[in-house]
Amino acid sequence: MREAVIAALAAGAPAPDLLTPRETEVLRLISAGATNREIAARLYLSEGTVRNHISRVLSRLGLRDRTQAALYARDNALI
């Protein structure tokens, strides 16, 4: 799976093709500086579910942390 994501990114595929709509929404909120608690409240999710979404976003995009995720979203016009 990771190799497929890396190949898609290298080919210029935008994140919406790699992420679910909910994961993209979580990524946008991360980019806006929202905490896990704030994201959970905004999307009516538990904080654990938000953490799971963030983990999947980071994994699918091959990123290390929230900062890289926010920069990725900015660089790929997701925010």
PLY file of the C-alpha trace (Angstrom):
ply
format ascii 1.0
element vertex 79
property float x
property float y
property float z
element edge 78
property int vertex1
property int vertex2
end_header
0.00 0.00 0.00
2.73 2.46 0.95
4.50 1.93 -2.38
1.24 2.67 -4.23
0.77 5.90 -2.29
4.35 6.99 -2.95
3.90 6.23 -6.65
0.64 8.20 -6.71
2.28 11.17 -4.99
5.22 11.04 -7.37
2.77 11.05 -10.27
1.22 14.21 -8.86
-2.00 12.71 -7.52
-3.71 15.12 -5.11
-4.58 14.02 -1.60
-8.33 13.63 -2.26
-7.44 10.62 -4.42
-5.42 9.16 -1.56
-7.60 10.08 1.43
-11.22 9.55 2.33
-13.40 12.67 2.50
-13.31 12.47 6.33
-9.51 12.17 6.37
-9.27 15.18 4.06
-11.55 17.12 6.40
-9.40 16.16 9.39
-6.29 17.22 7.44
-7.85 20.62 6.73
-8.64 21.10 10.41
-5.10 20.10 11.40
-3.87 22.72 8.94
-6.08 25.30 10.60
-4.32 24.57 13.90
-7.16 22.64 15.54
-6.33 20.27 18.39
-7.63 16.70 18.48
-10.29 17.78 20.98
-11.39 20.67 18.74
-11.53 18.40 15.68
-13.55 15.84 17.62
-16.06 18.46 18.75
-16.36 20.00 15.30
-16.91 16.66 13.54
-18.91 15.00 16.34
-16.30 12.26 16.79
-14.43 10.86 19.77
-10.84 11.97 20.27
-9.76 8.36 19.71
-11.42 8.35 16.29
-9.68 11.62 15.44
-6.34 10.10 16.45
-7.07 7.13 14.19
-7.88 9.41 11.25
-4.69 11.39 11.82
-2.62 8.21 11.99
-4.09 7.03 8.68
-3.49 10.41 7.04
0.14 10.42 8.15
0.62 6.82 7.06
-1.05 7.18 3.66
0.89 10.34 2.84
4.18 9.08 4.26
4.45 11.95 6.75
5.96 12.03 10.24
3.83 14.52 12.15
1.05 17.11 12.17
3.39 19.85 11.01
4.30 17.94 7.88
0.60 17.22 7.34
-0.25 20.92 7.57
2.53 21.80 5.14
1.40 19.06 2.77
-2.15 20.43 2.83
-0.89 23.95 2.12
1.43 22.86 -0.67
-1.30 20.80 -2.34
-3.99 23.50 -2.13
-6.18 21.58 0.31
-6.62 24.62 2.54
0 1
1 2
2 3
3 4
4 5
5 6
6 7
7 8
8 9
9 10
10 11
11 12
12 13
13 14
14 15
15 16
16 17
17 18
18 19
19 20
20 21
21 22
22 23
23 24
24 25
25 26
26 27
27 28
28 29
29 30
30 31
31 32
32 33
33 34
34 35
35 36
36 37
37 38
38 39
39 40
40 41
41 42
42 43
43 44
44 45
45 46
46 47
47 48
48 49
49 50
50 51
51 52
52 53
53 54
54 55
55 56
56 57
57 58
58 59
59 60
60 61
61 62
62 63
63 64
64 65
65 66
66 67
67 68
68 69
69 70
70 71
71 72
72 73
73 74
74 75
75 76
76 77
77 78
